[in-house]
Amino acid sequence: MQYLDLVIVIAAWFALVGVVYVLKALGIKVPVRVYYGLFIMLRDEELVREVIAPLGDILRRVPAWLIMALTIGLFSLSMFIIVPIPLTIMSINMYGLPSMLYLMIRNLVLMIIATTHRLNPIETVERGFTPLAPLIPGVTISLYTFIYVIVAIGLGILLHELAHGAVASRFGVRIKSGGAFALLFLAFGGFVEIDEEELRGKGLAVRLAVYSSGVFMNIVLAYIAIALVELALLSPALTRDLLGTTVIYVVNSTDTVFKTGYVITAVNGHAIASIYSLISALSSANSSNVVLTIYDPVNRTMLNEVLSTKNLTMTMLGYSALYLSPWGIVVENRSFYDLMFWIYTLNLTLALLNAFPAYPLDGGQFLESLLSKVIIDRELRGRVMIALSVVLWSLIGLTLYYTLITGLYKLI
């Protein structure tokens, strides 16, 4: 039954395709085209007039130099050095992730070392290898998690493309149309069709700002997700209702203070957002006992329980559940945190990927524009970019291959 979730997703897809065909057969106008039953594309010119153009008008109130400095600056940093996003939402005291370009080059070196020195996959990860795996329901993630993924990636792609269109419109570049597409609910995308000839006629800074704006928006969305979690932690009521970790399984209900449905909201008075912060709080406890603040949603009461951490072990069960022994309980993240986690994670991923300097990504367009000042011949520049793109995509392909054949995708 491992692939049941994947079967459900594909069945839902063909049910949606069937509805589209029925509506078209009934003569109802639907702005959607279906290709071979597998690919759906929505294209709408009204999106330009009703959404993108007004956003461009709003941006005209912002100084051009400020838009360029923010978008190009963040993009350049994300492409070559580090994506400037804190990892606090996962209770990791670090700021930023290295660029995708750096990660893939490091992965190549580590895969060579792993092969020549016969390292096992875990040892390779310990040395800094970054696994990559596609999000496939029933295979790499559950159907339940996939619902969050659809919402998060849909939001991220939509606003990414709207940012491209709004900045282009701000600088007077014509937008032809906009839309979205999907393949079997497994791959998603959005697009804003910009008049490329008009864009090429603009100055280098304008072109770079347009290409940079999508990644800028993804970084902003990741910060918003972090901010919403941090704001909820400031309020005991919001922490109680939105955050904390829910007890979903109790090994021996007659010999414990825990009951299914209880929510751990704090450890030694420090608010808990997720299983990640619970792990951090329990790991850093300075004594053999901890005080857990527990919310009983049935009676709407708060409990304080003193428990021993002697011989306490914590085992991750997927990305959102945690088994605590000898307490004998399994806790998981709450829905609000899971949604913020995936909005954060997938927008960080979109920023990392789109800043990668390879065609057809934004990073490839950005780098090609920079090269236009060095390689004047457009045809030669194109050949250089294609060759570079093949090499860089090969690095991603090798990372995916190593992640899958070694089973490292199970750690993601």
C-alpha positions in Angstrom: 0.0 0.0 0.0 3.1 2.2 -0.2 1.9 3.9 -3.4 -1.7 4.3 -2.5 -1.4 8.1 -1.9 0.2 8.5 -5.4 -2.7 6.5 -6.9 -5.2 8.8 -5.1 -3.5 11.9 -6.4 -3.5 10.6 -10.0 -7.1 9.5 -9.7 -8.1 13.0 -8.5 -6.2 14.5 -11.4 -8.1 12.5 -14.0 -11.4 13.3 -12.2 -10.5 17.0 -12.6 -9.6 16.5 -16.3 -13.0 14.8 -16.8 -14.8 17.8 -15.3 -13.0 20.1 -17.7 -13.9 17.9 -20.7 -17.6 17.8 -19.6 -17.8 21.6 -19.2 -16.3 22.1 -22.6 -18.8 19.5 -24.1 -21.6 21.5 -22.5 -20.4 24.6 -24.3 -19.3 26.3 -21.1 -16.3 28.6 -21.7 -13.3 27.5 -19.6 -10.0 29.3 -19.9 -8.1 26.0 -19.6 -6.5 23.7 -22.2 -5.8 20.0 -21.6 -3.0 18.3 -23.4 -3.2 14.5 -23.7 -5.1 14.4 -20.4 -1.8 14.9 -18.5 -1.0 18.6 -18.8 -3.4 21.5 -18.0 -2.6 25.1 -18.9 -4.6 28.2 -17.9 -3.8 31.3 -19.9 -5.7 34.6 -19.2 -5.1 38.0 -20.7 -7.4 39.5 -18.1 -4.8 38.8 -15.5 -2.6 41.5 -17.0 -5.2 44.2 -17.0 -6.8 43.4 -13.6 -3.8 42.4 -11.5 -0.4 42.9 -13.0 -0.9 46.4 -14.5 -2.3 47.8 -11.2 0.6 46.3 -9.3 3.0 48.0 -11.7 1.2 51.3 -11.1 1.8 50.9 -7.4 5.5 50.2 -7.8 5.8 53.4 -9.8 5.5 55.2 -6.5 8.7 53.4 -5.3 12.1 54.9 -6.5 13.6 52.9 -9.4 17.0 52.7 -7.7 15.5 51.2 -4.5 13.7 48.4 -6.5 16.9 47.7 -8.4 19.0 47.7 -5.3 16.8 45.3 -3.3 16.0 42.8 -6.1 19.4 42.7 -7.8 21.3 42.8 -4.5 19.3 39.9 -2.9 19.4 37.9 -6.2 23.2 38.3 -6.6 23.8 37.3 -3.0 21.5 34.2 -3.4 23.1 33.1 -6.7 26.8 33.3 -5.7 27.0 33.3 -1.9 24.1 32.6 0.4 20.3 32.9 0.5 19.8 35.4 3.4 17.0 33.6 5.3 17.3 32.5 9.0 16.7 28.9 9.9 15.0 29.7 13.2 11.7 28.2 12.2 13.4 24.8 12.5 15.1 25.9 15.8 18.5 26.0 14.0 20.6 28.9 15.2 22.0 29.7 11.7 21.4 32.5 9.2 21.1 31.6 5.6 21.8 28.7 3.3 24.7 28.5 0.8 23.7 29.1 -2.8 22.5 26.2 -5.0 25.6 26.7 -7.1 27.9 26.2 -4.1 25.8 23.3 -2.8 26.0 21.4 -6.1 29.7 21.9 -6.5 30.3 20.7 -2.9 28.0 17.7 -3.6 30.0 16.7 -6.6 33.2 16.8 -4.6 31.7 14.8 -1.8 30.2 12.2 -4.2 33.7 11.7 -5.6 35.2 11.4 -2.1 32.4 9.0 -1.1 33.1 6.8 -4.1 36.9 6.8 -3.8 36.9 6.3 0.0 33.8 4.0 0.1 31.9 6.2 2.6 28.4 5.2 3.5 25.5 7.7 2.7 25.2 8.9 6.3 29.0 9.6 6.5 28.6 11.6 3.2 25.8 13.7 4.7 27.9 14.2 7.9 30.6 15.7 5.7 28.2 18.2 4.2 26.3 16.4 1.3 22.9 18.0 0.7 20.3 15.5 -0.5 17.7 16.4 -3.0 14.5 14.5 -3.7 11.3 15.2 -5.6 8.1 15.6 -3.6 6.0 12.5 -4.7 3.0 11.6 -2.6 3.1 8.1 -1.3 6.8 7.8 -2.1 8.8 10.6 -0.6 6.0 12.4 1.3 2.5 11.5 2.6 -0.8 12.6 0.9 -1.5 14.6 4.1 1.7 16.5 3.7 1.2 16.9 0.0 -1.9 19.0 0.7 0.4 21.6 2.4 2.9 21.3 -0.4 0.2 22.2 -3.0 -1.0 25.2 -1.1 2.6 26.4 -0.3 4.1 25.9 -3.7 1.0 27.3 -5.5 1.3 30.5 -3.4 5.0 30.7 -4.0 4.8 30.3 -7.7 1.9 32.6 -8.2 3.5 35.5 -6.3 6.9 34.7 -7.9 5.4 35.2 -11.3 3.3 38.2 -10.3 6.4 39.9 -9.0 8.1 39.4 -12.4 5.1 40.9 -14.2 4.7 43.8 -11.7 8.3 44.9 -11.9 8.3 44.5 -15.7 5.2 46.6 -15.9 6.7 49.2 -13.5 9.5 49.8 -16.0 7.2 50.0 -19.0 7.7 46.5 -20.5 4.6 45.0 -22.1 3.0 41.9 -20.5 1.3 39.7 -23.1 -0.5 37.3 -20.8 -0.2 35.2 -17.6 -1.3 31.9 -16.4 -0.4 28.6 -14.7 0.1 25.0 -15.6 0.2 21.6 -13.8 1.2 18.0 -14.7 -0.6 15.3 -12.8 -0.7 17.4 -9.6 3.0 16.4 -9.4 4.6 19.4 -11.1 3.3 23.0 -11.0 4.3 26.2 -12.6 3.2 29.7 -13.3 4.2 32.2 -16.0 4.0 35.8 -17.0 4.6 36.2 -20.7 6.8 39.3 -21.0 7.6 40.9 -24.3 11.2 39.8 -24.6 12.1 42.2 -27.4 10.9 45.2 -25.3 12.8 43.9 -22.3 16.0 43.5 -24.3 15.7 47.1 -25.3 15.8 48.2 -21.7 19.0 48.9 -19.8 20.9 46.2 -18.0 19.8 47.2 -14.5 16.1 47.0 -15.6 16.6 43.6 -17.1 18.3 42.3 -14.0 15.6 43.8 -11.7 12.9 42.0 -13.7 14.7 38.6 -13.6 15.5 39.1 -9.9 12.0 40.1 -8.7 10.6 36.5 -8.4 13.3 35.3 -6.1 13.0 38.5 -4.1 9.3 37.7 -3.6 10.0 34.1 -2.5 12.5 35.4 0.1 9.8 37.8 1.4 7.3 35.0 1.7 9.7 32.9 3.7 10.3 35.8 6.1 6.5 36.3 6.4 6.2 32.6 7.4 8.9 33.0 10.0 7.3 36.2 11.3 3.9 34.6 11.7 5.3 31.8 13.8 7.3 34.2 15.9 4.3 36.5 16.5 2.2 33.5 17.6 4.9 32.6 20.1 4.6 36.0 21.7 1.0 35.3 22.7 0.2 32.5 25.2 -3.3 32.2 23.7 -2.0 31.9 20.1 0.7 29.5 21.1 -1.9 27.3 22.8 -4.3 27.4 19.9 -1.9 27.3 16.9 1.5 26.0 18.0 3.0 23.5 20.4 3.1 19.7 19.7 0.0 17.5 19.9 0.2 14.1 21.6 -1.2 11.6 18.9 -0.2 8.3 20.6 0.3 7.1 24.1 2.0 3.8 24.7 0.4 3.1 28.2 -2.4 5.5 28.9 -2.9 4.2 32.5 0.7 4.9 33.6 1.3 8.5 32.3 0.1 12.0 32.7 -0.4 12.3 28.9 -3.6 11.8 27.0 -4.1 11.7 23.3 -5.0 15.3 22.2 -2.9 17.0 24.8 -0.7 19.8 23.5 2.8 20.5 24.9 3.0 24.3 24.7 6.2 25.1 26.8 9.2 23.5 28.4 10.5 25.2 31.6 8.5 28.2 30.6 9.8 28.6 27.1 7.1 28.4 24.4 7.2 25.5 22.0 6.4 26.0 18.3 7.1 22.5 16.9 8.9 19.2 17.4 12.1 21.0 16.4 11.9 23.5 19.3 10.8 20.7 21.6 13.9 18.7 20.8 16.0 21.9 21.3 14.4 22.7 24.6 14.7 19.2 26.0 18.3 18.8 24.8 19.4 22.0 26.5 17.6 21.3 29.8 20.1 21.9 32.6 18.6 19.5 35.2 17.3 15.9 35.3 13.7 17.2 35.5 11.7 19.5 33.2 8.4 21.4 33.7 6.1 20.8 30.8 3.2 23.2 30.2 0.3 21.1 28.7 -2.9 22.3 27.2 -6.0 20.1 27.5 -8.2 21.1 24.6 -11.2 19.2 25.9 -11.5 20.9 29.2 -9.6 24.0 28.0 -7.3 23.9 31.0 -3.5 24.3 31.4 -1.5 21.7 33.3 2.1 21.9 34.6 3.8 18.5 35.0 7.3 17.8 36.3 8.9 14.9 34.4 12.3 13.2 34.6 14.6 13.4 31.5 16.7 10.5 32.7 17.3 8.1 29.8 15.1 10.3 27.6 15.6 9.5 23.9 13.9 11.3 21.0 13.3 9.7 17.6 12.1 11.6 14.6 9.2 9.9 12.7 9.2 11.7 9.4 9.5 15.5 9.3 6.6 16.3 11.7 6.4 13.6 14.4 8.6 12.7 17.3 8.7 9.6 19.6 9.8 10.3 23.2 11.0 7.4 25.3 10.6 6.4 28.1 7.7 8.8 28.3 6.0 6.6 25.7 4.4 9.3 23.6 4.4 10.4 20.0 3.9 14.1 19.3 3.4 15.9 16.0 3.4 19.5 14.7 0.1 21.4 14.5 -1.5 22.4 11.3 -0.7 26.1 11.5 3.0 25.4 12.0 3.0 22.7 9.2 1.6 25.2 6.8 4.1 27.9 7.8 6.9 25.4 7.6 6.1 24.4 4.0 5.5 28.0 2.9 8.9 28.7 4.4 10.7 25.6 3.0 9.3 25.7 -0.5 9.8 29.4 -0.9 13.4 28.9 0.3 13.7 26.1 -2.3 12.3 28.3 -5.1 14.7 31.0 -4.2 17.6 28.6 -4.2 16.6 26.9 -7.4 15.7 30.1 -9.4 18.9 31.8 -8.5 20.8 28.8 -10.0 22.7 30.2 -13.1 21.3 27.8 -15.7 18.7 28.1 -18.4 15.7 28.4 -18.3 15.8 29.6 -14.7 15.9 33.2 -13.7 19.5 32.7 -12.7 20.3 31.7 -16.3 18.6 34.8 -17.7 20.4 37.0 -15.1 23.8 35.6 -15.9 23.1 35.9 -19.7 22.3 39.5 -19.2 25.6 40.0 -17.3 27.5 38.2 -20.0 26.0 40.5 -22.6 28.5 43.2 -21.5 31.4 40.7 -22.0 30.3 38.5 -25.0 28.7 40.9 -27.5 27.8 38.3 -30.1 24.3 37.0 -29.1 24.7 33.7 -30.8 28.0 32.9 -29.1 26.6 34.0 -25.8 23.7 31.7 -26.2 26.0 28.7 -26.9 28.1 29.5 -23.9 25.0 29.6 -21.7 23.6 26.4 -23.1 26.9 24.6 -22.4 27.1 26.0 -18.9 23.5 25.0 -18.2 24.0 21.4 -19.3 26.9 21.1 -16.9 25.0 22.7 -14.0 21.8 20.7 -14.6 24.0 17.6 -14.7 25.2 18.4 -11.1 21.6 18.5 -9.9 20.9 15.3 -11.8 23.8 13.5 -10.1 22.7 14.8 -6.7 19.1 13.5 -7.3 20.5 10.1 -8.5 22.8 9.7 -5.4 20.0 10.7 -3.1 17.6 8.2 -4.5 19.9 5.2 -4.9 21.4 5.6 -1.4 18.0 6.0 0.3 18.9 9.4 1.6 15.5 10.7 0.4 14.0 9.1 3.5 15.9 11.6 5.6 14.3 14.6 3.9 
